[in-house]
Amino acid sequence: KTNREQALGPHVRQVARFTRITVANVVDVAWSAPRIDKVAVVTDKGTVHMFLMPASAFQWPPHRRGRPAGPARSKEDAAPTS
């Protein structure tokens, strides 16, 4: 997208995903200090959940996701036909 096509405003990227069995509405998040390897998530019920952040969460620019491999082509398929 060009600069004109991109939405204005803050840019947020997902750095981690934590799976839960039940739905939780997050009301606050706090990072640990001085090393930022833990995050505390406070839910609407007042429960505090502590999570370890993956090292990739702090890498910038983030890793590019690899393209899924297409179906393998045999040499016969790859050769041009006349």
C-alpha positions as CSV (number, residue, x, y, z in Angstrom):
1,K,0.0,0.0,0.0
2,T,1.1,3.6,-0.6
3,N,1.2,6.1,2.2
4,R,-2.1,7.5,1.1
5,E,-3.8,4.1,1.3
6,Q,-2.5,3.3,4.8
7,A,-4.7,4.2,7.7
8,L,-3.5,6.9,10.0
9,G,-3.1,6.3,13.7
10,P,-1.1,4.0,16.0
11,H,0.4,0.8,14.6
12,V,0.0,-2.3,16.7
13,R,1.4,-5.7,16.0
14,Q,0.6,-9.0,17.7
15,V,3.7,-10.2,19.5
16,A,2.3,-13.2,21.4
17,R,-0.9,-15.2,21.7
18,F,-1.9,-17.0,24.8
19,T,-4.6,-19.6,24.5
20,R,-7.3,-19.9,27.2
21,I,-10.2,-22.3,27.7
22,T,-12.7,-19.6,28.6
23,V,-13.2,-16.1,27.2
24,A,-11.4,-13.4,29.2
25,N,-11.9,-9.6,28.8
26,V,-8.6,-7.9,29.4
27,V,-8.8,-4.6,31.3
28,D,-5.1,-3.9,32.0
29,V,-1.7,-5.1,31.0
30,A,1.6,-4.5,32.9
31,W,5.2,-5.3,31.8
32,S,7.9,-6.5,34.2
33,A,11.1,-4.4,34.7
34,P,14.0,-4.1,34.2
35,R,13.9,-7.1,31.9
36,I,10.7,-7.1,29.8
37,D,10.2,-10.9,29.6
38,K,7.0,-11.2,31.5
39,V,3.5,-9.7,31.1
40,A,0.7,-9.5,33.6
41,V,-2.8,-9.5,32.2
42,V,-5.7,-8.4,34.4
43,T,-9.2,-9.6,33.4
44,D,-12.6,-8.0,34.1
45,K,-13.1,-10.5,36.9
46,G,-10.0,-9.3,38.7
47,T,-7.9,-12.3,37.9
48,V,-4.2,-11.7,37.2
49,H,-2.5,-14.0,34.6
50,M,1.3,-13.9,34.3
51,F,2.9,-14.9,31.0
52,L,6.4,-15.3,29.7
53,M,6.9,-13.3,26.5
54,P,8.7,-15.1,23.6
55,A,12.1,-13.6,22.6
56,S,10.7,-12.9,19.1
57,A,8.3,-10.4,20.7
58,F,11.2,-7.9,21.2
59,Q,12.8,-8.3,17.8
60,W,12.5,-5.4,15.3
61,P,11.9,-5.7,12.5
62,P,9.9,-8.9,13.0
63,H,10.7,-12.1,11.2
64,R,9.1,-12.3,7.8
65,R,6.7,-15.2,7.5
66,G,7.8,-17.7,4.9
67,R,5.6,-18.4,1.9
68,P,3.9,-21.7,2.0
69,A,5.6,-24.2,-0.3
70,G,3.7,-24.9,-3.5
71,P,3.2,-28.4,-4.9
72,A,6.5,-29.9,-6.1
73,R,6.9,-29.9,-9.9
74,S,8.6,-32.7,-11.7
75,K,11.3,-32.1,-14.3
76,E,8.8,-33.1,-17.0
77,D,6.4,-30.4,-15.9
78,A,9.0,-27.7,-15.6
79,A,10.4,-28.3,-19.1
80,P,8.9,-26.0,-21.8
81,T,6.9,-27.6,-24.5
82,S,6.7,-26.4,-28.1
